[in-house]
């Protein structure tokens, strides 16, 4: 099973959250989830709306890192 880890696009630090890939590309994934960056200098917050597993995999690199 593959796991995609989320990272902040602004400061490049881990958001300490991951998504386990299920293989169903068209179902909504993590709809309405708010993810905040944990560093004290970065105040970035991301709300995932209408994301499917395909969208997450498109943004991920070869190492399983997805920058939001």
Buried (B, 14 or more C-beta within 10 A) or exposed (E): EEEBBBBBEBEEBBBEBEBEBEEEEEEEBBEEEEBBBEBEEBEBEBEBEEBBBEBBBEBBEEEBBBEB
